Amino acid sequence: MVVRRTMTEMLRELRGEIGMSLDTSVQANVVDKHKLLLQRAERMLYDSEEWPHLMTSFEKTSNALVFQVALPAGLDPGGITSVSAKVTSSATRPVPLQHGLSDAEMFSANPAEAKWPPRFWRLQASNDPAEDDYQRTVVVWPVPDRNYTLTFYGRRALGSFVNGADQSTVDSDVIVLQAAAEILNGQQDPNATVKASAARQRIADILARERGDVSAATSMLPGLNPRRRKF
């Protein structure tokens, strides 16, 4: 079972893993450093494995003649694996869209030539330099001639993990063990290897259970799993 604890709880657990006092008021000067380590460990774990529990579907409804749509809240733009379209409030089957749309096709989109169904999709680059590499809108083509709903299947975005009450998105035990291994390795403490091994075993166990193959947990340790496909 995936465990998601708060930042406050994980800071306390990290101190215990590296042999510090569990009282965060003792050596309080390391709290910010530990926060950064936990945050970085979560980001790296989030991208390094395909976590089944983070994969889900998202829907976004749009009007006819609109071909650029804001992505649903909570969806990681880099973790989209499929997109389909259906007529809103219709019992018709969704139409799978193919990823890949050229600039020429996108810029030739003309509401006067709208039709159904759309066939292609792509993420749209933003003109805002403050935005992330993966943008917040998707373009479909041809331009739909009726109200429609897009269904995205993909990975949930990382949640906020800054304040004390914020919960991790990835399993908190793995995050703490990874951070502890890094700290202990910097101190040349032999327990670093123990923590790193425990983290790998925890990852293997979680992935095996989520895929319904508990017996595969130990055999998954050497290579673990390939990264997900990203567009």
C-alpha positions in Angstrom: 0.0 0.0 0.0 1.3 3.4 -0.9 1.8 5.7 2.1 1.4 9.4 1.8 2.4 11.4 4.9 2.8 15.1 5.5 6.0 17.1 5.3 6.1 17.5 9.0 5.8 13.7 9.6 8.4 12.9 7.0 10.9 15.4 8.4 10.6 13.6 11.8 10.9 10.2 10.2 14.0 11.3 8.3 15.7 12.4 11.5 15.0 9.0 13.0 16.4 7.2 9.9 19.7 9.1 10.2 20.0 8.8 14.0 19.1 12.4 14.9 16.7 13.4 17.7 13.1 13.3 16.7 12.6 16.7 18.2 12.8 19.1 15.3 13.7 21.9 17.7 17.0 20.2 18.2 19.5 21.2 15.4 16.6 23.1 13.8 19.1 24.6 11.4 19.0 21.4 9.3 15.2 21.5 8.7 15.3 23.5 5.5 18.1 21.3 4.1 16.1 18.2 4.9 13.0 19.7 3.2 15.0 20.3 0.0 16.3 16.7 0.1 12.8 15.3 0.5 11.4 17.5 -2.3 14.2 16.5 -4.7 13.8 12.8 -3.8 10.1 12.9 -4.6 10.7 14.7 -7.9 13.3 12.1 -9.0 11.1 9.2 -7.9 8.1 10.7 -9.6 9.9 10.7 -13.0 12.0 7.5 -12.6 9.1 5.0 -12.4 5.7 4.3 -13.9 3.5 4.4 -10.8 0.2 2.8 -11.6 -1.6 4.5 -8.7 -0.9 7.9 -10.2 -2.5 7.0 -13.6 -6.1 8.0 -14.1 -8.5 9.7 -16.5 -9.4 13.4 -16.8 -12.1 15.0 -18.8 -12.4 18.5 -20.3 -15.4 19.8 -22.2 -15.2 22.4 -24.9 -17.5 24.2 -27.3 -17.8 23.6 -31.1 -15.3 25.5 -33.3 -12.8 25.7 -30.4 -9.7 23.7 -31.1 -7.4 24.9 -28.3 -8.3 23.6 -24.9 -6.9 24.1 -21.4 -5.6 20.9 -19.8 -7.6 19.6 -16.9 -6.4 20.6 -13.4 -4.2 17.9 -11.8 -3.0 16.3 -15.0 0.8 16.2 -15.6 1.2 17.4 -19.2 4.3 15.3 -19.7 2.5 12.1 -18.5 -0.3 12.0 -21.0 -0.6 8.5 -22.6 -3.8 8.8 -24.6 -6.5 11.3 -25.7 -9.9 10.6 -27.0 -12.9 12.8 -28.1 -16.7 12.3 -28.0 -19.7 14.4 -28.6 -20.7 16.0 -25.3 -23.9 14.5 -23.7 -23.8 11.7 -26.4 -23.8 8.0 -25.9 -21.5 7.6 -28.9 -18.1 5.9 -28.4 -15.1 8.1 -27.9 -12.8 8.5 -30.9 -9.1 7.9 -30.1 -6.9 10.8 -31.2 -3.4 10.3 -32.6 -0.6 12.3 -31.1 1.3 14.4 -33.6 0.2 17.6 -35.4 2.4 19.7 -37.6 2.7 23.5 -37.2 1.3 23.8 -40.7 -1.8 21.8 -39.8 -2.3 23.7 -36.5 -2.0 27.1 -38.1 -4.3 26.1 -40.9 -7.1 25.3 -38.5 -10.2 27.1 -39.8 -13.5 27.1 -38.0 -15.2 27.5 -41.4 -13.9 24.0 -42.2 -15.0 22.4 -39.0 -16.0 18.8 -39.0 -16.3 15.7 -36.8 -14.4 13.9 -35.5 -11.0 15.5 -34.7 -8.1 13.1 -35.4 -4.9 14.6 -33.9 -3.7 16.3 -30.8 -0.6 18.1 -29.6 0.5 20.2 -26.6 0.7 23.9 -27.5 3.8 25.9 -26.7 3.2 29.0 -24.5 4.4 32.5 -25.2 4.9 33.0 -21.5 8.5 32.4 -20.5 7.5 31.9 -16.9 5.7 28.7 -17.7 7.1 25.2 -17.5 8.5 23.3 -20.5 5.2 21.3 -20.8 2.4 23.7 -21.4 -1.1 24.0 -20.2 -3.1 23.7 -23.5 -3.8 21.1 -26.1 -4.7 21.6 -29.7 -7.0 19.2 -31.6 -7.4 19.0 -35.4 -9.5 19.2 -37.5 -11.6 21.9 -35.7 -14.6 20.1 -34.1 -18.0 21.2 -35.4 -19.9 20.3 -32.3 -19.6 20.5 -28.5 -17.2 17.8 -27.4 -15.4 16.3 -24.4 -11.8 15.2 -24.4 -10.8 12.3 -22.2 -7.1 12.3 -21.2 -5.5 9.2 -19.6 -2.3 10.0 -17.9 -0.4 10.7 -14.7 -1.6 12.9 -11.9 0.6 16.0 -11.4 2.9 16.3 -8.4 1.0 18.1 -5.6 2.4 20.9 -3.4 5.0 19.5 -1.1 6.3 22.6 0.7 4.4 23.3 3.9 4.1 21.1 7.0 0.6 19.9 6.2 1.4 19.1 2.5 1.2 15.3 1.7 3.7 13.6 -0.6 2.4 12.4 -4.0 4.9 9.5 -4.2 5.2 6.9 -1.4 6.6 8.7 1.7 8.6 5.7 2.9 10.6 5.6 -0.3 11.2 9.3 -0.2 12.5 9.2 3.3 14.7 6.2 2.7 16.2 7.8 -0.4 16.9 11.1 1.4 18.4 9.2 4.4 20.7 7.2 2.1 22.0 10.4 0.6 22.7 12.0 3.9 24.4 9.0 5.4 26.4 8.5 2.2 27.7 12.0 2.6 28.8 11.1 6.1 30.4 7.9 4.9 28.1 6.0 7.1 27.8 2.3 6.1 24.1 2.4 6.8 23.6 4.4 3.6 23.7 1.1 1.7 21.1 -0.3 4.0 18.7 2.6 3.4 19.3 2.6 -0.3 18.6 -1.1 -0.5 15.4 -0.7 1.6 14.2 2.0 -0.7 14.7 -0.2 -3.8 12.9 -3.1 -2.2 10.0 -0.8 -1.2 9.7 0.5 -4.8 9.8 -3.1 -6.1 7.1 -4.2 -3.6 4.8 -1.3 -4.5 5.1 -1.8 -8.2 4.5 -5.5 -7.9 1.4 -5.2 -5.8 -0.1 -2.5 -8.0 0.4 -4.8 -11.0 -1.0 -7.8 -9.2 2.3 -9.7 -9.1 3.5 -9.8 -5.6 5.9 -12.7 -6.3 7.8 -10.5 -8.7 8.9 -8.0 -6.1 12.4 -9.4 -5.4 13.1 -10.2 -9.1 12.4 -6.6 -10.0 15.2 -5.2 -7.9 18.1 -5.2 -10.4 16.6 -3.1 -13.2 13.2 -2.1 -11.8 11.1 -0.6 -14.6 11.5 1.4 -17.7 10.4 5.0 -17.7 7.0 5.8 -19.1 6.6 7.2 -22.6 6.4 10.9 -22.8 5.3 13.1 -25.6 
